[in-house]
Amino acid sequence: MKKLVSVIALCAAVTPAFSAQKAARPSYLTRNKNGSYDVTYSYTDKAKSGWYGVLRAELALLNWKNKYYVEDEHIGDDKYSFQPLFSANMAFGKRIDYFWRADVEAGYIFNYTDKDEGYEYSLSVPYLIANGYYDFTNGLYVGAGLGIAMPRTELVDDRFKSGNNPKWSVSPMAGLMAGYTHKLDDNLVLDLRYRIAGFMGHDQKRQWVAGTFIDTDNDGIAETDIGGMHLKNENGFILDNSISLGIRYEF
């Protein structure tokens, strides 16, 4: 009888402890018939596909120099330093493993205009670039990209022949990136990025219509007939320092 009472007392003592252990066990652990545990996940714990999309608003600071020629005679330069232009881009990519990811980015650097010597010069740059990134565990990342830029320039003057037709060209484009990401929720990531990139501009030549005169001495008296002559604008290497803020959605 004493032994039976002892067994009952032992069971009574063990049962609450076992229940507490069972209650403390995470809900995503279930015991199988072999005595080991199977792991199940809630929705937020499920592994993502690795695919993601990014939308960015960007401030591009462009540096380049224009050279001007009339009938191949150099007449002057315009140097543009850190000209602020609004830019926007979007990218779609995939995480390769825990640290590496890659995407394809399409962007547009919006129009810059400048009036000089009676005509107007404008520049805008759409581009397409493939990027590779390495993500550190603290949210920082570095990357590099290689693609193409398609600079578009236009020389606007009512005295040019054939209207004011813009010129497009295609140039190799390369860039280096560094940034920081902050997780907003399970799918949304805030992305702050700096990029330095570069590509080549192009030359554009326009011809003045007959009877075009310019005031060469800025005195309103001496004028030079430039009708039939050609103006050439030569873009040099274009350097882009850009800072962007974006939202990344991880599928």
C-alpha positions as CSV (number, residue, x, y, z in Angstrom):
1,M,0.0,0.0,0.0
2,K,2.9,2.3,0.9
3,K,4.5,1.5,-2.5
4,L,1.3,2.3,-4.4
5,V,1.0,5.6,-2.5
6,S,4.6,6.4,-3.4
7,V,4.1,5.7,-7.1
8,I,0.9,7.9,-7.2
9,A,2.8,10.7,-5.5
10,L,5.7,10.4,-8.0
11,C,3.3,10.5,-10.9
12,A,1.6,13.5,-9.4
13,A,5.0,15.3,-9.1
14,V,6.2,14.4,-12.6
15,T,3.0,15.2,-14.5
16,P,3.0,19.0,-13.9
17,A,6.7,19.1,-14.8
18,F,6.1,17.2,-18.0
19,S,3.1,19.5,-18.8
20,A,5.2,22.6,-18.2
21,Q,8.0,21.2,-20.5
22,K,5.4,20.4,-23.2
23,A,3.9,23.9,-22.9
24,A,7.3,25.5,-23.1
25,R,8.2,23.5,-26.2
26,P,7.9,25.8,-29.3
27,S,4.7,25.2,-31.2
28,Y,6.6,24.6,-34.5
29,L,8.2,21.4,-33.0
30,T,6.2,18.2,-33.2
31,R,7.3,14.8,-32.0
32,N,7.0,12.0,-34.5
33,K,6.6,8.2,-33.9
34,N,10.3,7.7,-33.8
35,G,10.7,10.0,-30.8
36,S,12.5,12.8,-32.7
37,Y,11.1,16.2,-33.6
38,D,9.7,17.5,-36.9
39,V,10.0,21.2,-37.6
40,T,7.1,23.2,-39.1
41,Y,7.0,26.9,-39.9
42,S,4.4,29.6,-39.6
43,Y,3.8,31.8,-42.6
44,T,6.4,34.4,-41.6
45,D,9.0,31.7,-41.1
46,K,8.7,30.2,-44.6
47,A,11.7,30.5,-46.8
48,K,11.3,33.1,-49.5
49,S,11.7,32.4,-53.2
50,G,14.8,34.6,-53.4
51,W,13.3,36.9,-56.0
52,Y,12.9,40.6,-55.3
53,G,12.0,43.9,-57.0
54,V,13.3,47.4,-56.2
55,L,12.0,50.9,-56.9
56,R,14.3,53.9,-56.3
57,A,14.2,57.7,-56.3
58,E,17.7,59.0,-57.0
59,L,19.7,62.3,-57.0
60,A,22.3,62.1,-59.7
61,L,25.3,64.5,-59.5
62,L,26.8,64.5,-63.0
63,N,30.3,65.8,-64.0
64,W,31.3,66.3,-67.6
65,K,32.8,68.8,-70.1
66,N,31.5,70.0,-73.5
67,K,33.8,71.3,-76.2
68,Y,32.5,73.5,-79.0
69,Y,33.8,73.8,-82.5
70,V,32.8,75.9,-85.5
71,E,34.1,74.4,-88.8
72,D,36.5,72.3,-86.6
73,E,37.9,75.3,-85.0
74,H,37.8,75.1,-81.2
75,I,35.8,78.1,-79.8
76,G,35.4,77.2,-76.1
77,D,34.5,74.7,-73.3
78,D,31.7,74.3,-70.8
79,K,32.6,72.4,-67.7
80,Y,29.7,70.9,-65.6
81,S,30.5,69.9,-62.1
82,F,28.1,68.0,-59.8
83,Q,25.0,69.1,-61.7
84,P,22.0,67.8,-59.7
85,L,19.5,65.8,-61.7
86,F,16.6,63.8,-60.6
87,S,16.7,60.1,-61.6
88,A,14.5,57.1,-61.1
89,N,15.2,53.4,-61.6
90,M,13.7,49.9,-61.0
91,A,15.4,46.6,-60.7
92,F,14.4,42.9,-60.6
93,G,16.7,40.2,-59.2
94,K,17.3,37.1,-57.2
95,R,19.3,36.2,-54.1
96,I,21.8,33.5,-55.0
97,D,22.7,32.4,-51.5
98,Y,22.7,34.1,-48.0
99,F,25.3,36.7,-48.9
100,W,25.1,37.1,-52.7
101,R,22.4,38.5,-55.0
102,A,22.1,39.9,-58.5
103,D,19.7,42.0,-60.4
104,V,19.0,43.9,-63.7
105,E,18.4,47.6,-63.3
106,A,16.7,50.1,-65.7
107,G,16.9,53.8,-65.0
108,Y,16.5,57.3,-66.4
109,I,18.5,60.4,-65.6
110,F,16.2,63.3,-66.4
111,N,16.8,66.2,-68.6
112,Y,19.6,68.8,-68.0
113,T,19.4,72.1,-70.0
114,D,21.7,75.0,-70.5
115,K,21.5,78.0,-72.7
116,D,24.7,79.3,-74.2
117,E,25.5,81.7,-77.1
118,G,21.9,81.8,-78.2
119,Y,21.2,78.1,-78.5
120,E,20.1,75.5,-75.9
121,Y,21.9,72.3,-75.0
122,S,20.2,69.4,-73.2
123,L,21.3,66.0,-71.9
124,S,19.3,63.0,-70.5
125,V,20.5,59.4,-70.0
126,P,18.4,56.2,-69.9
127,Y,20.5,53.2,-69.0
128,L,20.4,49.4,-68.4
129,I,22.8,47.7,-66.1
130,A,23.4,44.3,-64.5
131,N,24.5,44.4,-60.8
132,G,26.0,42.0,-58.4
133,Y,25.9,42.6,-54.6
134,Y,27.4,41.1,-51.5
135,D,25.3,41.6,-48.3
136,F,27.0,41.8,-44.9
137,T,25.1,40.6,-41.8
138,N,24.8,44.1,-40.3
139,G,22.8,45.5,-43.2
140,L,25.7,47.0,-45.2
141,Y,26.4,45.9,-48.8
142,V,28.8,46.5,-51.7
143,G,28.3,45.8,-55.3
144,A,29.4,46.4,-58.9
145,G,27.6,46.8,-62.2
146,L,28.2,46.6,-65.9
147,G,25.8,47.7,-68.7
148,I,25.0,50.3,-71.3
149,A,24.1,54.0,-71.1
150,M,22.1,55.7,-73.9
151,P,22.9,59.4,-73.6
152,R,20.6,61.8,-75.5
153,T,21.7,65.3,-76.4
154,E,19.9,68.1,-78.3
155,L,21.0,71.4,-79.6
156,V,18.1,73.8,-80.0
157,D,18.2,76.9,-82.2
158,D,15.6,78.2,-84.6
159,R,18.4,79.0,-87.0
160,F,19.6,75.4,-87.3
161,K,18.7,73.4,-90.5
162,S,16.4,70.3,-90.2
163,G,14.8,71.5,-87.0
164,N,16.1,70.5,-83.5
165,N,16.6,66.7,-83.9
166,P,18.1,65.0,-80.8
167,K,21.0,62.5,-81.1
168,W,21.2,59.2,-79.3
169,S,24.2,57.0,-78.7
170,V,25.1,53.8,-76.8
171,S,28.1,53.7,-74.5
172,P,29.4,51.0,-72.1
173,M,28.6,51.9,-68.5
174,A,30.3,50.6,-65.3
175,G,29.6,51.4,-61.6
176,L,30.5,50.6,-58.0
177,M,28.0,50.7,-55.2
178,A,27.8,50.7,-51.4
179,G,24.7,50.9,-49.3
180,Y,22.6,50.0,-46.3
181,T,19.4,48.1,-45.9
182,H,16.8,48.1,-43.1
183,K,14.1,45.5,-42.8
184,L,10.7,47.1,-42.4
185,D,8.7,43.8,-42.2
186,D,9.0,40.3,-43.5
187,N,8.8,41.4,-47.2
188,L,9.7,45.1,-47.3
189,V,13.3,46.4,-47.1
190,L,14.4,50.0,-47.1
191,D,17.5,50.5,-49.4
192,L,19.9,53.4,-49.2
193,R,22.5,53.3,-51.9
194,Y,25.5,55.3,-53.2
195,R,26.8,54.6,-56.7
196,I,29.7,56.0,-58.7
197,A,29.4,55.2,-62.4
198,G,30.8,56.4,-65.7
199,F,30.1,56.3,-69.5
200,M,31.0,58.3,-72.6
201,G,29.0,61.0,-74.3
202,H,29.1,61.7,-78.0
203,D,29.5,64.5,-80.7
204,Q,26.6,66.3,-82.3
205,K,27.0,68.6,-85.3
206,R,24.4,71.1,-86.6
207,Q,24.4,73.6,-89.5
208,W,23.1,77.1,-89.5
209,V,20.7,78.3,-92.2
210,A,21.9,80.9,-94.7
211,G,21.6,84.4,-93.5
212,T,22.5,83.7,-89.9
213,F,24.6,86.4,-88.2
214,I,26.1,86.6,-84.8
215,D,27.5,89.5,-82.8
216,T,31.1,88.6,-82.4
217,D,32.2,91.6,-80.4
218,N,29.1,91.9,-78.2
219,D,28.8,95.5,-79.3
220,G,25.7,95.2,-81.5
221,I,27.6,96.5,-84.4
222,A,30.1,93.9,-85.7
223,E,28.4,90.8,-87.0
224,T,29.7,87.7,-88.6
225,D,27.8,85.7,-91.2
226,I,27.8,82.1,-90.0
227,G,25.1,80.9,-92.5
228,G,26.1,77.4,-93.8
229,M,28.7,76.8,-91.1
230,H,28.6,73.8,-88.7
231,L,28.6,73.9,-84.9
232,K,29.9,70.7,-83.2
233,N,29.3,69.9,-79.6
234,E,31.6,67.2,-78.2
235,N,30.7,65.5,-74.9
236,G,33.5,64.0,-72.9
237,F,33.5,61.3,-70.2
238,I,30.4,61.6,-68.0
239,L,30.8,60.7,-64.3
240,D,27.7,60.0,-62.2
241,N,27.7,60.2,-58.4
242,S,24.3,59.2,-57.2
243,I,22.5,58.8,-53.9
244,S,19.2,56.8,-54.0
245,L,16.5,55.8,-51.6
246,G,14.4,52.7,-52.5
247,I,12.0,50.1,-51.4
248,R,12.7,46.4,-52.0
249,Y,10.0,43.8,-52.0
250,E,11.2,40.2,-51.4
251,F,8.9,37.5,-52.7
